[in-house]
Amino acid sequence: MTPRNKHPMRRSLDTTALRRMAGARSYARGEEYYAQGRVRSLAGHDGTITAKVRCRYE
């Protein structure tokens, strides 16, 4: 996984806006998943960002 500060999508993300759109709780959960190495892919399309996240039970 690419380090967070070097991920290609980082340039296009406004973390303040993302936190506001996702809500503080969901944003924090996403940050936790990323820190745990569970985020497997990120994709952006038509203003939507999606991620594949590995279940912690796998």
C-alpha positions as CSV (number, residue, x, y, z in Angstrom):
1,M,0.0,0.0,0.0
2,T,1.3,3.5,-0.8
3,P,2.0,5.6,2.2
4,R,-0.9,8.0,2.9
5,N,1.1,11.2,2.1
6,K,2.3,9.8,-1.2
7,H,-1.0,8.3,-2.5
8,P,-1.9,9.7,-5.9
9,M,-5.4,10.6,-4.8
10,R,-4.0,12.7,-1.9
11,R,-3.4,15.6,-4.3
12,S,-7.1,15.8,-5.2
13,L,-8.5,15.3,-1.7
14,D,-9.5,18.1,0.6
15,T,-9.5,16.4,4.0
16,T,-11.7,19.1,5.6
17,A,-14.4,18.7,2.9
18,L,-14.1,14.9,3.1
19,R,-14.5,14.9,6.8
20,R,-17.5,17.1,6.6
21,M,-19.2,15.0,3.9
22,A,-18.4,11.6,5.6
23,G,-19.1,12.8,9.1
24,A,-16.5,12.8,11.9
25,R,-17.2,9.2,13.0
26,S,-17.0,7.7,9.5
27,Y,-13.9,9.7,8.7
28,A,-12.1,8.6,11.9
29,R,-13.1,5.0,11.1
30,G,-11.6,5.3,7.6
31,E,-8.4,6.8,9.0
32,E,-8.2,3.8,11.5
33,Y,-8.7,1.3,8.7
34,Y,-6.0,2.9,6.6
35,A,-3.6,3.0,9.6
36,Q,-4.2,-0.7,10.1
37,G,-3.4,-1.5,6.5
38,R,-6.9,-2.7,5.7
39,V,-7.6,-0.3,2.8
40,R,-6.9,-2.3,-0.4
41,S,-7.8,0.1,-3.1
42,L,-9.1,3.6,-3.6
43,A,-10.9,4.9,-6.7
44,G,-12.5,8.1,-7.7
45,H,-15.2,8.6,-10.3
46,D,-17.7,11.4,-11.0
47,G,-17.1,13.0,-7.6
48,T,-17.4,9.8,-5.6
49,I,-14.6,8.0,-3.8
50,T,-14.8,4.3,-3.0
51,A,-12.5,2.0,-1.2
52,K,-12.1,-1.7,-0.7
53,V,-11.4,-2.5,2.9
54,R,-10.3,-5.9,4.2
55,C,-12.4,-7.3,7.0
56,R,-10.4,-7.6,10.2
57,Y,-11.5,-11.3,10.5
58,E,-9.8,-12.4,7.3
